[in-house]
Amino acid sequence: MSQLKKIGLGGGCHWCTEAVFQSVPGVVKVEQGYIASEGAASELSEAVIVHYHSKKAFLEQLIRVHLHTHSSTSRHSFRGKYRSAIYYFSSEDGKAAEKTLEKLQQEFSEKIVTKVLPFRKFEASREAIQDYYIKHPEAPFCKRYIEPKLKVTKKIIS
């Protein structure tokens, strides 16, 4: 069985999500773009596909980072553009993600709105905005929005 796995994650700006997961040990690649699922989630929404080494980064850890680095308990008006979701590529990972959400709910005072959805479609972001934090770490957007999320991530993974 391959030790390389992938999971789709969406919740906030994909520039932020990309930077967060590029900082996690065991993650080997982050594809920034838009993901669609099915039914009510069939429209594309900002997200990333995280490719990770399953012996170095664990699905539970990735989901914990994800939940704590975006508004995973908020039903705000931008949920169409920023769907809070975990997109699975195998039914096994879908079941594991559901169990992990149940377990991690205790870390939040409000109900988590994040949905576990089957992956159906991905469209990459345009090249100019991929690796945004790596290319522009001094940009005001990065200082204001990405760096606080990186601090949270560091606490979770240390």
BELQUIZI-V832602 format. One record per pair of residues at least 6 apart in sequence whose C-alpha atoms are under 8 Angstrom apart, sorted by sequence separation. I is the first residue (numbers start at 1). J is the second residue. D is the distance in whole Angstrom. If there is no record, write none. Layout:
I;J;D, I;J;D
This chain:
11;17;8, 21;27;7, 22;28;8, 36;42;5, 37;43;7, 88;94;5, 105;111;7, 136;142;7, 137;143;7, 10;17;7, 22;29;7, 36;43;5, 37;44;8, 87;94;8, 105;112;7, 9;17;8, 22;30;6, 35;43;8, 36;44;4, 21;30;7, 35;44;5, 36;45;6, 133;142;6, 34;44;5, 35;45;5, 34;45;5, 35;46;6, 86;97;7, 101;112;8, 18;30;6, 34;46;4, 35;47;6, 72;84;6, 18;31;7, 33;46;6, 34;47;5, 35;48;8, 71;84;8, 133;146;8, 18;32;6, 33;47;6, 34;48;7, 32;47;6, 33;48;6, 32;48;5, 15;32;7, 31;48;5, 32;49;7, 14;32;6, 30;48;6, 31;49;5, 98;116;6, 14;33;7, 30;49;6, 31;50;7, 97;116;7, 30;50;5, 29;50;6, 30;51;6, 28;50;8, 29;51;5, 94;116;7, 27;50;7, 28;51;6, 29;52;7, 63;86;8, 94;117;7, 27;51;6, 28;52;5, 94;118;7, 10;35;8, 27;52;4, 28;53;7, 26;52;6, 27;53;6, 8;35;8, 26;53;5, 26;54;7, 86;114;7, 88;116;7, 90;118;8, 21;50;7, 26;55;8, 84;113;7, 85;114;5, 86;115;6, 87;116;6, 88;117;6, 89;118;7, 17;47;7, 18;48;6, 26;56;5, 27;57;7, 84;114;5, 85;115;5, 86;116;5, 87;117;5, 88;118;5, 89;119;6, 17;48;7, 25;56;7, 26;57;5, 83;114;8, 84;115;6, 85;116;6, 86;117;6, 87;118;5, 88;119;6, 14;46;6, 25;57;7, 85;117;7, 87;119;5, 13;46;6, 14;47;5, 24;57;8, 12;46;7, 13;47;8, 14;48;6, 63;97;8, 10;45;7, 11;46;7, 12;47;8, 45;80;7, 46;81;6, 47;82;8, 10;46;6, 11;47;7, 45;81;5, 46;82;6, 10;47;4, 44;81;8, 45;82;6, 46;83;7, 60;97;8, 63;100;8, 73;110;6, 9;47;6, 10;48;6, 45;83;6, 59;97;8, 63;101;8, 73;111;6, 74;112;8, 75;113;7, 8;47;7, 9;48;5, 73;112;4, 74;113;7, 8;48;6, 9;49;6, 60;100;6, 64;104;7, 72;112;6, 73;113;5, 8;49;4, 9;50;7, 72;113;6, 73;114;7, 7;49;6, 8;50;6, 72;114;6, 6;49;7, 7;50;5, 6;50;5, 7;51;7, 6;51;4, 5;51;6, 6;52;6, 4;51;7, 5;52;5, 67;114;8, 4;52;6, 5;53;6, 4;53;5, 5;54;6, 17;66;8, 20;69;8, 3;53;6, 4;54;6, 37;87;8, 3;54;5, 3;55;7, 17;69;8, 9;66;7, 12;70;6, 11;70;6, 12;71;7, 11;71;7, 11;72;7, 11;79;8, 13;82;7, 12;82;5, 11;82;5, 12;83;7, 10;82;7, 11;83;5, 12;84;7, 10;83;6, 11;84;4, 10;84;5, 11;85;6, 9;84;8, 10;85;5, 9;85;6, 10;86;7, 8;85;8, 9;86;5, 44;121;8, 8;86;6, 9;87;6, 44;122;8, 7;86;7, 8;87;4, 38;117;8, 7;87;6, 8;88;6, 37;117;6, 38;118;7, 69;149;5, 7;88;6, 37;118;6, 6;88;8, 7;89;7, 37;119;5, 38;120;7, 6;89;7, 36;119;7, 37;120;5, 69;152;7, 35;119;7, 36;120;6, 37;121;7, 68;152;7, 69;153;7, 35;120;7, 36;121;5, 68;153;8, 35;121;6, 36;122;7, 35;122;5, 65;152;8, 34;122;6, 35;123;7, 65;153;6, 33;122;7, 34;123;5, 33;123;6, 34;124;6, 33;124;4, 34;125;7, 65;156;7, 32;124;6, 33;125;4, 64;156;8, 31;124;7, 32;125;6, 61;156;8, 61;157;7, 32;130;6, 11;114;8, 8;119;7, 19;131;7, 18;131;7, 19;132;8, 15;129;8, 19;133;6, 15;130;7, 19;134;8, 15;131;7, 15;132;6, 16;133;8, 15;133;7, 20;146;8, 19;146;7, 23;150;7, 16;145;7, 20;149;7, 24;153;8, 16;146;5, 20;150;6, 23;153;8, 15;146;8, 19;150;8, 16;149;8, 20;153;7, 24;157;7
